[in-house]
Amino acid sequence: MVTPDEPDNIAVTNRPHPTRDKAWHPAFLEMLASTCNVRAACEAAKVHRSTAYEQRGNDPDFKRAWDVAVETALDVLELVAFHGAQSGDRDLLKFYLRNRRASVWNKAADLSFGGNGEPIDIHVRFMENANGDDDDEPADPPAE
């Protein structure tokens, strides 16, 4: 609706400006915590990405809530990786250990050689469960 005191090319609406209206924040933050995906969170909140990023840059409380939502989503992903590693997925096991214990698992291997100059074989056993039960069978060596 245009009032007589305004130019013809400006439309006046009763909708609040999205960066001032925070009603979309809960839906956005809930989806962000579930997906760790800003696009999905914006779609759930029915807000444009630029509005979300503008709000994040201008509102310290919203930025903190955004960061908490992302950390929540990453915690879930980390748990999925942990369970995959426990289930025997060697790629997830390596990924998990290299990221959670970087000081130990990101070092270059220091291999010793046998007395005749030949490389020695190293076999690693992993406990199958947390109660200490493990069998006496060594883990299969990695495929070459």
Chimera marker file (.cmm) of the C-alpha trace (Angstrom):
<marker_set name="trace">
<marker id="1" x="0.000" y="0.000" z="0.000" r="1" g="1" b="0" radius="0.5"/>
<marker id="2" x="1.382" y="3.393" z="-0.972" r="1" g="1" b="0" radius="0.5"/>
<marker id="3" x="0.436" y="6.471" z="1.008" r="1" g="1" b="0" radius="0.5"/>
<marker id="4" x="0.037" y="9.843" z="-0.687" r="1" g="1" b="0" radius="0.5"/>
<marker id="5" x="3.184" y="11.193" z="0.999" r="1" g="1" b="0" radius="0.5"/>
<marker id="6" x="5.439" y="8.475" z="-0.467" r="1" g="1" b="0" radius="0.5"/>
<marker id="7" x="6.838" y="8.055" z="-3.976" r="1" g="1" b="0" radius="0.5"/>
<marker id="8" x="4.915" y="5.663" z="-6.212" r="1" g="1" b="0" radius="0.5"/>
<marker id="9" x="7.769" y="3.143" z="-6.468" r="1" g="1" b="0" radius="0.5"/>
<marker id="10" x="8.013" y="2.365" z="-2.725" r="1" g="1" b="0" radius="0.5"/>
<marker id="11" x="5.646" y="-0.196" z="-1.267" r="1" g="1" b="0" radius="0.5"/>
<marker id="12" x="5.002" y="-0.142" z="2.458" r="1" g="1" b="0" radius="0.5"/>
<marker id="13" x="4.228" y="-3.425" z="4.173" r="1" g="1" b="0" radius="0.5"/>
<marker id="14" x="3.387" y="-4.389" z="7.713" r="1" g="1" b="0" radius="0.5"/>
<marker id="15" x="5.926" y="-7.218" z="7.739" r="1" g="1" b="0" radius="0.5"/>
<marker id="16" x="8.785" y="-6.757" z="10.222" r="1" g="1" b="0" radius="0.5"/>
<marker id="17" x="12.285" y="-6.610" z="8.821" r="1" g="1" b="0" radius="0.5"/>
<marker id="18" x="13.783" y="-10.144" z="9.076" r="1" g="1" b="0" radius="0.5"/>
<marker id="19" x="16.987" y="-8.974" z="10.767" r="1" g="1" b="0" radius="0.5"/>
<marker id="20" x="14.965" y="-7.226" z="13.470" r="1" g="1" b="0" radius="0.5"/>
<marker id="21" x="12.349" y="-9.951" z="13.816" r="1" g="1" b="0" radius="0.5"/>
<marker id="22" x="13.931" y="-12.902" z="15.604" r="1" g="1" b="0" radius="0.5"/>
<marker id="23" x="10.930" y="-15.231" z="15.379" r="1" g="1" b="0" radius="0.5"/>
<marker id="24" x="12.768" y="-17.350" z="12.780" r="1" g="1" b="0" radius="0.5"/>
<marker id="25" x="15.773" y="-18.009" z="15.045" r="1" g="1" b="0" radius="0.5"/>
<marker id="26" x="14.420" y="-21.121" z="16.857" r="1" g="1" b="0" radius="0.5"/>
<marker id="27" x="13.510" y="-22.958" z="13.634" r="1" g="1" b="0" radius="0.5"/>
<marker id="28" x="16.839" y="-21.988" z="12.080" r="1" g="1" b="0" radius="0.5"/>
<marker id="29" x="18.901" y="-23.075" z="15.087" r="1" g="1" b="0" radius="0.5"/>
<marker id="30" x="17.008" y="-26.336" z="15.515" r="1" g="1" b="0" radius="0.5"/>
<marker id="31" x="17.615" y="-27.336" z="11.883" r="1" g="1" b="0" radius="0.5"/>
<marker id="32" x="21.241" y="-26.177" z="12.018" r="1" g="1" b="0" radius="0.5"/>
<marker id="33" x="21.800" y="-28.352" z="15.112" r="1" g="1" b="0" radius="0.5"/>
<marker id="34" x="20.223" y="-31.303" z="13.284" r="1" g="1" b="0" radius="0.5"/>
<marker id="35" x="21.994" y="-30.937" z="9.948" r="1" g="1" b="0" radius="0.5"/>
<marker id="36" x="24.994" y="-28.608" z="10.335" r="1" g="1" b="0" radius="0.5"/>
<marker id="37" x="23.762" y="-27.114" z="7.059" r="1" g="1" b="0" radius="0.5"/>
<marker id="38" x="22.980" y="-23.399" z="6.730" r="1" g="1" b="0" radius="0.5"/>
<marker id="39" x="20.921" y="-23.817" z="3.554" r="1" g="1" b="0" radius="0.5"/>
<marker id="40" x="18.638" y="-26.397" z="5.211" r="1" g="1" b="0" radius="0.5"/>
<marker id="41" x="18.346" y="-24.202" z="8.310" r="1" g="1" b="0" radius="0.5"/>
<marker id="42" x="17.385" y="-21.174" z="6.194" r="1" g="1" b="0" radius="0.5"/>
<marker id="43" x="14.764" y="-23.184" z="4.330" r="1" g="1" b="0" radius="0.5"/>
<marker id="44" x="13.298" y="-24.446" z="7.610" r="1" g="1" b="0" radius="0.5"/>
<marker id="45" x="13.186" y="-20.899" z="9.006" r="1" g="1" b="0" radius="0.5"/>
<marker id="46" x="11.933" y="-19.410" z="5.716" r="1" g="1" b="0" radius="0.5"/>
<marker id="47" x="14.691" y="-16.837" z="5.689" r="1" g="1" b="0" radius="0.5"/>
<marker id="48" x="17.293" y="-15.938" z="3.058" r="1" g="1" b="0" radius="0.5"/>
<marker id="49" x="20.890" y="-17.021" z="3.684" r="1" g="1" b="0" radius="0.5"/>
<marker id="50" x="22.129" y="-13.447" z="3.500" r="1" g="1" b="0" radius="0.5"/>
<marker id="51" x="19.685" y="-12.498" z="6.256" r="1" g="1" b="0" radius="0.5"/>
<marker id="52" x="20.959" y="-15.317" z="8.461" r="1" g="1" b="0" radius="0.5"/>
<marker id="53" x="24.595" y="-14.356" z="7.896" r="1" g="1" b="0" radius="0.5"/>
<marker id="54" x="23.803" y="-10.667" z="8.405" r="1" g="1" b="0" radius="0.5"/>
<marker id="55" x="22.084" y="-11.503" z="11.698" r="1" g="1" b="0" radius="0.5"/>
<marker id="56" x="25.041" y="-13.677" z="12.715" r="1" g="1" b="0" radius="0.5"/>
<marker id="57" x="27.413" y="-10.776" z="12.057" r="1" g="1" b="0" radius="0.5"/>
<marker id="58" x="25.296" y="-8.209" z="13.907" r="1" g="1" b="0" radius="0.5"/>
<marker id="59" x="23.947" y="-10.155" z="16.887" r="1" g="1" b="0" radius="0.5"/>
<marker id="60" x="26.523" y="-11.681" z="19.261" r="1" g="1" b="0" radius="0.5"/>
<marker id="61" x="23.867" y="-13.773" z="21.034" r="1" g="1" b="0" radius="0.5"/>
<marker id="62" x="22.699" y="-15.250" z="17.730" r="1" g="1" b="0" radius="0.5"/>
<marker id="63" x="26.318" y="-15.938" z="16.709" r="1" g="1" b="0" radius="0.5"/>
<marker id="64" x="26.884" y="-17.836" z="19.978" r="1" g="1" b="0" radius="0.5"/>
<marker id="65" x="23.660" y="-19.815" z="19.489" r="1" g="1" b="0" radius="0.5"/>
<marker id="66" x="24.696" y="-20.566" z="15.870" r="1" g="1" b="0" radius="0.5"/>
<marker id="67" x="28.100" y="-21.816" z="17.042" r="1" g="1" b="0" radius="0.5"/>
<marker id="68" x="26.473" y="-24.017" z="19.703" r="1" g="1" b="0" radius="0.5"/>
<marker id="69" x="24.097" y="-25.471" z="17.082" r="1" g="1" b="0" radius="0.5"/>
<marker id="70" x="27.023" y="-26.324" z="14.797" r="1" g="1" b="0" radius="0.5"/>
<marker id="71" x="28.927" y="-27.928" z="17.687" r="1" g="1" b="0" radius="0.5"/>
<marker id="72" x="25.832" y="-29.964" z="18.553" r="1" g="1" b="0" radius="0.5"/>
<marker id="73" x="25.601" y="-31.275" z="14.991" r="1" g="1" b="0" radius="0.5"/>
<marker id="74" x="29.323" y="-32.070" z="14.941" r="1" g="1" b="0" radius="0.5"/>
<marker id="75" x="28.985" y="-33.951" z="18.239" r="1" g="1" b="0" radius="0.5"/>
<marker id="76" x="26.375" y="-36.193" z="16.614" r="1" g="1" b="0" radius="0.5"/>
<marker id="77" x="28.612" y="-36.781" z="13.580" r="1" g="1" b="0" radius="0.5"/>
<marker id="78" x="31.532" y="-37.574" z="15.852" r="1" g="1" b="0" radius="0.5"/>
<marker id="79" x="29.422" y="-40.146" z="17.686" r="1" g="1" b="0" radius="0.5"/>
<marker id="80" x="28.437" y="-41.759" z="14.371" r="1" g="1" b="0" radius="0.5"/>
<marker id="81" x="32.126" y="-41.925" z="13.396" r="1" g="1" b="0" radius="0.5"/>
<marker id="82" x="32.989" y="-43.396" z="16.791" r="1" g="1" b="0" radius="0.5"/>
<marker id="83" x="30.344" y="-46.119" z="16.463" r="1" g="1" b="0" radius="0.5"/>
<marker id="84" x="31.508" y="-46.859" z="12.918" r="1" g="1" b="0" radius="0.5"/>
<marker id="85" x="35.081" y="-47.179" z="14.157" r="1" g="1" b="0" radius="0.5"/>
<marker id="86" x="33.940" y="-49.493" z="16.949" r="1" g="1" b="0" radius="0.5"/>
<marker id="87" x="32.098" y="-51.607" z="14.392" r="1" g="1" b="0" radius="0.5"/>
<marker id="88" x="35.305" y="-52.230" z="12.479" r="1" g="1" b="0" radius="0.5"/>
<marker id="89" x="35.242" y="-49.569" z="9.756" r="1" g="1" b="0" radius="0.5"/>
<marker id="90" x="38.992" y="-49.042" z="9.447" r="1" g="1" b="0" radius="0.5"/>
<marker id="91" x="38.676" y="-45.802" z="7.499" r="1" g="1" b="0" radius="0.5"/>
<marker id="92" x="36.516" y="-44.304" z="10.247" r="1" g="1" b="0" radius="0.5"/>
<marker id="93" x="38.871" y="-45.708" z="12.863" r="1" g="1" b="0" radius="0.5"/>
<marker id="94" x="41.874" y="-44.010" z="11.237" r="1" g="1" b="0" radius="0.5"/>
<marker id="95" x="39.925" y="-40.793" z="10.703" r="1" g="1" b="0" radius="0.5"/>
<marker id="96" x="38.674" y="-40.749" z="14.271" r="1" g="1" b="0" radius="0.5"/>
<marker id="97" x="42.049" y="-41.425" z="15.852" r="1" g="1" b="0" radius="0.5"/>
<marker id="98" x="43.903" y="-38.973" z="13.620" r="1" g="1" b="0" radius="0.5"/>
<marker id="99" x="41.455" y="-36.231" z="14.550" r="1" g="1" b="0" radius="0.5"/>
<marker id="100" x="40.880" y="-37.003" z="18.222" r="1" g="1" b="0" radius="0.5"/>
<marker id="101" x="44.462" y="-38.015" z="19.029" r="1" g="1" b="0" radius="0.5"/>
<marker id="102" x="46.351" y="-35.990" z="16.441" r="1" g="1" b="0" radius="0.5"/>
<marker id="103" x="49.501" y="-35.756" z="18.558" r="1" g="1" b="0" radius="0.5"/>
<marker id="104" x="49.797" y="-39.540" z="18.508" r="1" g="1" b="0" radius="0.5"/>
<marker id="105" x="48.241" y="-40.664" z="15.225" r="1" g="1" b="0" radius="0.5"/>
<marker id="106" x="49.411" y="-37.944" z="12.816" r="1" g="1" b="0" radius="0.5"/>
<marker id="107" x="53.103" y="-38.646" z="13.278" r="1" g="1" b="0" radius="0.5"/>
<marker id="108" x="55.051" y="-40.328" z="10.531" r="1" g="1" b="0" radius="0.5"/>
<marker id="109" x="55.734" y="-43.958" z="11.294" r="1" g="1" b="0" radius="0.5"/>
<marker id="110" x="59.207" y="-44.728" z="12.572" r="1" g="1" b="0" radius="0.5"/>
<marker id="111" x="59.796" y="-48.294" z="11.395" r="1" g="1" b="0" radius="0.5"/>
<marker id="112" x="62.743" y="-50.341" z="12.487" r="1" g="1" b="0" radius="0.5"/>
<marker id="113" x="64.337" y="-52.927" z="10.276" r="1" g="1" b="0" radius="0.5"/>
<marker id="114" x="65.302" y="-56.454" z="11.176" r="1" g="1" b="0" radius="0.5"/>
<marker id="115" x="68.913" y="-57.512" z="11.589" r="1" g="1" b="0" radius="0.5"/>
<marker id="116" x="69.193" y="-58.527" z="7.915" r="1" g="1" b="0" radius="0.5"/>
<marker id="117" x="67.972" y="-55.147" z="6.608" r="1" g="1" b="0" radius="0.5"/>
<marker id="118" x="64.525" y="-56.480" z="5.711" r="1" g="1" b="0" radius="0.5"/>
<marker id="119" x="61.466" y="-54.609" z="6.957" r="1" g="1" b="0" radius="0.5"/>
<marker id="120" x="59.731" y="-56.226" z="9.882" r="1" g="1" b="0" radius="0.5"/>
<marker id="121" x="55.991" y="-57.029" z="9.907" r="1" g="1" b="0" radius="0.5"/>
<marker id="122" x="53.931" y="-55.261" z="12.515" r="1" g="1" b="0" radius="0.5"/>
<marker id="123" x="50.504" y="-56.636" z="13.416" r="1" g="1" b="0" radius="0.5"/>
<marker id="124" x="48.122" y="-54.648" z="15.570" r="1" g="1" b="0" radius="0.5"/>
<marker id="125" x="45.310" y="-56.101" z="17.672" r="1" g="1" b="0" radius="0.5"/>
<marker id="126" x="42.274" y="-54.052" z="18.623" r="1" g="1" b="0" radius="0.5"/>
<marker id="127" x="40.074" y="-54.903" z="21.577" r="1" g="1" b="0" radius="0.5"/>
<marker id="128" x="36.630" y="-55.804" z="20.298" r="1" g="1" b="0" radius="0.5"/>
<marker id="129" x="34.678" y="-54.393" z="23.216" r="1" g="1" b="0" radius="0.5"/>
<marker id="130" x="35.127" y="-52.176" z="26.223" r="1" g="1" b="0" radius="0.5"/>
<marker id="131" x="34.752" y="-54.883" z="28.891" r="1" g="1" b="0" radius="0.5"/>
<marker id="132" x="38.231" y="-56.221" z="28.197" r="1" g="1" b="0" radius="0.5"/>
<marker id="133" x="37.203" y="-59.384" z="26.364" r="1" g="1" b="0" radius="0.5"/>
<marker id="134" x="39.413" y="-59.942" z="23.400" r="1" g="1" b="0" radius="0.5"/>
<marker id="135" x="40.359" y="-63.073" z="21.612" r="1" g="1" b="0" radius="0.5"/>
<marker id="136" x="43.873" y="-64.270" z="20.953" r="1" g="1" b="0" radius="0.5"/>
<marker id="137" x="43.499" y="-63.898" z="17.204" r="1" g="1" b="0" radius="0.5"/>
<marker id="138" x="45.522" y="-61.050" z="15.716" r="1" g="1" b="0" radius="0.5"/>
<marker id="139" x="43.748" y="-58.495" z="13.552" r="1" g="1" b="0" radius="0.5"/>
<marker id="140" x="44.048" y="-59.006" z="9.824" r="1" g="1" b="0" radius="0.5"/>
<marker id="141" x="46.898" y="-56.995" z="8.331" r="1" g="1" b="0" radius="0.5"/>
<marker id="142" x="45.765" y="-54.152" z="6.073" r="1" g="1" b="0" radius="0.5"/>
<marker id="143" x="45.205" y="-54.985" z="2.411" r="1" g="1" b="0" radius="0.5"/>
<marker id="144" x="47.925" y="-53.719" z="0.126" r="1" g="1" b="0" radius="0.5"/>
<link id1="1" id2="2" r="1" g="1" b="0" radius="0.2"/>
<link id1="2" id2="3" r="1" g="1" b="0" radius="0.2"/>
<link id1="3" id2="4" r="1" g="1" b="0" radius="0.2"/>
<link id1="4" id2="5" r="1" g="1" b="0" radius="0.2"/>
<link id1="5" id2="6" r="1" g="1" b="0" radius="0.2"/>
<link id1="6" id2="7" r="1" g="1" b="0" radius="0.2"/>
<link id1="7" id2="8" r="1" g="1" b="0" radius="0.2"/>
<link id1="8" id2="9" r="1" g="1" b="0" radius="0.2"/>
<link id1="9" id2="10" r="1" g="1" b="0" radius="0.2"/>
<link id1="10" id2="11" r="1" g="1" b="0" radius="0.2"/>
<link id1="11" id2="12" r="1" g="1" b="0" radius="0.2"/>
<link id1="12" id2="13" r="1" g="1" b="0" radius="0.2"/>
<link id1="13" id2="14" r="1" g="1" b="0" radius="0.2"/>
<link id1="14" id2="15" r="1" g="1" b="0" radius="0.2"/>
<link id1="15" id2="16" r="1" g="1" b="0" radius="0.2"/>
<link id1="16" id2="17" r="1" g="1" b="0" radius="0.2"/>
<link id1="17" id2="18" r="1" g="1" b="0" radius="0.2"/>
<link id1="18" id2="19" r="1" g="1" b="0" radius="0.2"/>
<link id1="19" id2="20" r="1" g="1" b="0" radius="0.2"/>
<link id1="20" id2="21" r="1" g="1" b="0" radius="0.2"/>
<link id1="21" id2="22" r="1" g="1" b="0" radius="0.2"/>
<link id1="22" id2="23" r="1" g="1" b="0" radius="0.2"/>
<link id1="23" id2="24" r="1" g="1" b="0" radius="0.2"/>
<link id1="24" id2="25" r="1" g="1" b="0" radius="0.2"/>
<link id1="25" id2="26" r="1" g="1" b="0" radius="0.2"/>
<link id1="26" id2="27" r="1" g="1" b="0" radius="0.2"/>
<link id1="27" id2="28" r="1" g="1" b="0" radius="0.2"/>
<link id1="28" id2="29" r="1" g="1" b="0" radius="0.2"/>
<link id1="29" id2="30" r="1" g="1" b="0" radius="0.2"/>
<link id1="30" id2="31" r="1" g="1" b="0" radius="0.2"/>
<link id1="31" id2="32" r="1" g="1" b="0" radius="0.2"/>
<link id1="32" id2="33" r="1" g="1" b="0" radius="0.2"/>
<link id1="33" id2="34" r="1" g="1" b="0" radius="0.2"/>
<link id1="34" id2="35" r="1" g="1" b="0" radius="0.2"/>
<link id1="35" id2="36" r="1" g="1" b="0" radius="0.2"/>
<link id1="36" id2="37" r="1" g="1" b="0" radius="0.2"/>
<link id1="37" id2="38" r="1" g="1" b="0" radius="0.2"/>
<link id1="38" id2="39" r="1" g="1" b="0" radius="0.2"/>
<link id1="39" id2="40" r="1" g="1" b="0" radius="0.2"/>
<link id1="40" id2="41" r="1" g="1" b="0" radius="0.2"/>
<link id1="41" id2="42" r="1" g="1" b="0" radius="0.2"/>
<link id1="42" id2="43" r="1" g="1" b="0" radius="0.2"/>
<link id1="43" id2="44" r="1" g="1" b="0" radius="0.2"/>
<link id1="44" id2="45" r="1" g="1" b="0" radius="0.2"/>
<link id1="45" id2="46" r="1" g="1" b="0" radius="0.2"/>
<link id1="46" id2="47" r="1" g="1" b="0" radius="0.2"/>
<link id1="47" id2="48" r="1" g="1" b="0" radius="0.2"/>
<link id1="48" id2="49" r="1" g="1" b="0" radius="0.2"/>
<link id1="49" id2="50" r="1" g="1" b="0" radius="0.2"/>
<link id1="50" id2="51" r="1" g="1" b="0" radius="0.2"/>
<link id1="51" id2="52" r="1" g="1" b="0" radius="0.2"/>
<link id1="52" id2="53" r="1" g="1" b="0" radius="0.2"/>
<link id1="53" id2="54" r="1" g="1" b="0" radius="0.2"/>
<link id1="54" id2="55" r="1" g="1" b="0" radius="0.2"/>
<link id1="55" id2="56" r="1" g="1" b="0" radius="0.2"/>
<link id1="56" id2="57" r="1" g="1" b="0" radius="0.2"/>
<link id1="57" id2="58" r="1" g="1" b="0" radius="0.2"/>
<link id1="58" id2="59" r="1" g="1" b="0" radius="0.2"/>
<link id1="59" id2="60" r="1" g="1" b="0" radius="0.2"/>
<link id1="60" id2="61" r="1" g="1" b="0" radius="0.2"/>
<link id1="61" id2="62" r="1" g="1" b="0" radius="0.2"/>
<link id1="62" id2="63" r="1" g="1" b="0" radius="0.2"/>
<link id1="63" id2="64" r="1" g="1" b="0" radius="0.2"/>
<link id1="64" id2="65" r="1" g="1" b="0" radius="0.2"/>
<link id1="65" id2="66" r="1" g="1" b="0" radius="0.2"/>
<link id1="66" id2="67" r="1" g="1" b="0" radius="0.2"/>
<link id1="67" id2="68" r="1" g="1" b="0" radius="0.2"/>
<link id1="68" id2="69" r="1" g="1" b="0" radius="0.2"/>
<link id1="69" id2="70" r="1" g="1" b="0" radius="0.2"/>
<link id1="70" id2="71" r="1" g="1" b="0" radius="0.2"/>
<link id1="71" id2="72" r="1" g="1" b="0" radius="0.2"/>
<link id1="72" id2="73" r="1" g="1" b="0" radius="0.2"/>
<link id1="73" id2="74" r="1" g="1" b="0" radius="0.2"/>
<link id1="74" id2="75" r="1" g="1" b="0" radius="0.2"/>
<link id1="75" id2="76" r="1" g="1" b="0" radius="0.2"/>
<link id1="76" id2="77" r="1" g="1" b="0" radius="0.2"/>
<link id1="77" id2="78" r="1" g="1" b="0" radius="0.2"/>
<link id1="78" id2="79" r="1" g="1" b="0" radius="0.2"/>
<link id1="79" id2="80" r="1" g="1" b="0" radius="0.2"/>
<link id1="80" id2="81" r="1" g="1" b="0" radius="0.2"/>
<link id1="81" id2="82" r="1" g="1" b="0" radius="0.2"/>
<link id1="82" id2="83" r="1" g="1" b="0" radius="0.2"/>
<link id1="83" id2="84" r="1" g="1" b="0" radius="0.2"/>
<link id1="84" id2="85" r="1" g="1" b="0" radius="0.2"/>
<link id1="85" id2="86" r="1" g="1" b="0" radius="0.2"/>
<link id1="86" id2="87" r="1" g="1" b="0" radius="0.2"/>
<link id1="87" id2="88" r="1" g="1" b="0" radius="0.2"/>
<link id1="88" id2="89" r="1" g="1" b="0" radius="0.2"/>
<link id1="89" id2="90" r="1" g="1" b="0" radius="0.2"/>
<link id1="90" id2="91" r="1" g="1" b="0" radius="0.2"/>
<link id1="91" id2="92" r="1" g="1" b="0" radius="0.2"/>
<link id1="92" id2="93" r="1" g="1" b="0" radius="0.2"/>
<link id1="93" id2="94" r="1" g="1" b="0" radius="0.2"/>
<link id1="94" id2="95" r="1" g="1" b="0" radius="0.2"/>
<link id1="95" id2="96" r="1" g="1" b="0" radius="0.2"/>
<link id1="96" id2="97" r="1" g="1" b="0" radius="0.2"/>
<link id1="97" id2="98" r="1" g="1" b="0" radius="0.2"/>
<link id1="98" id2="99" r="1" g="1" b="0" radius="0.2"/>
<link id1="99" id2="100" r="1" g="1" b="0" radius="0.2"/>
<link id1="100" id2="101" r="1" g="1" b="0" radius="0.2"/>
<link id1="101" id2="102" r="1" g="1" b="0" radius="0.2"/>
<link id1="102" id2="103" r="1" g="1" b="0" radius="0.2"/>
<link id1="103" id2="104" r="1" g="1" b="0" radius="0.2"/>
<link id1="104" id2="105" r="1" g="1" b="0" radius="0.2"/>
<link id1="105" id2="106" r="1" g="1" b="0" radius="0.2"/>
<link id1="106" id2="107" r="1" g="1" b="0" radius="0.2"/>
<link id1="107" id2="108" r="1" g="1" b="0" radius="0.2"/>
<link id1="108" id2="109" r="1" g="1" b="0" radius="0.2"/>
<link id1="109" id2="110" r="1" g="1" b="0" radius="0.2"/>
<link id1="110" id2="111" r="1" g="1" b="0" radius="0.2"/>
<link id1="111" id2="112" r="1" g="1" b="0" radius="0.2"/>
<link id1="112" id2="113" r="1" g="1" b="0" radius="0.2"/>
<link id1="113" id2="114" r="1" g="1" b="0" radius="0.2"/>
<link id1="114" id2="115" r="1" g="1" b="0" radius="0.2"/>
<link id1="115" id2="116" r="1" g="1" b="0" radius="0.2"/>
<link id1="116" id2="117" r="1" g="1" b="0" radius="0.2"/>
<link id1="117" id2="118" r="1" g="1" b="0" radius="0.2"/>
<link id1="118" id2="119" r="1" g="1" b="0" radius="0.2"/>
<link id1="119" id2="120" r="1" g="1" b="0" radius="0.2"/>
<link id1="120" id2="121" r="1" g="1" b="0" radius="0.2"/>
<link id1="121" id2="122" r="1" g="1" b="0" radius="0.2"/>
<link id1="122" id2="123" r="1" g="1" b="0" radius="0.2"/>
<link id1="123" id2="124" r="1" g="1" b="0" radius="0.2"/>
<link id1="124" id2="125" r="1" g="1" b="0" radius="0.2"/>
<link id1="125" id2="126" r="1" g="1" b="0" radius="0.2"/>
<link id1="126" id2="127" r="1" g="1" b="0" radius="0.2"/>
<link id1="127" id2="128" r="1" g="1" b="0" radius="0.2"/>
<link id1="128" id2="129" r="1" g="1" b="0" radius="0.2"/>
<link id1="129" id2="130" r="1" g="1" b="0" radius="0.2"/>
<link id1="130" id2="131" r="1" g="1" b="0" radius="0.2"/>
<link id1="131" id2="132" r="1" g="1" b="0" radius="0.2"/>
<link id1="132" id2="133" r="1" g="1" b="0" radius="0.2"/>
<link id1="133" id2="134" r="1" g="1" b="0" radius="0.2"/>
<link id1="134" id2="135" r="1" g="1" b="0" radius="0.2"/>
<link id1="135" id2="136" r="1" g="1" b="0" radius="0.2"/>
<link id1="136" id2="137" r="1" g="1" b="0" radius="0.2"/>
<link id1="137" id2="138" r="1" g="1" b="0" radius="0.2"/>
<link id1="138" id2="139" r="1" g="1" b="0" radius="0.2"/>
<link id1="139" id2="140" r="1" g="1" b="0" radius="0.2"/>
<link id1="140" id2="141" r="1" g="1" b="0" radius="0.2"/>
<link id1="141" id2="142" r="1" g="1" b="0" radius="0.2"/>
<link id1="142" id2="143" r="1" g="1" b="0" radius="0.2"/>
<link id1="143" id2="144" r="1" g="1" b="0" radius="0.2"/>
</marker_set>
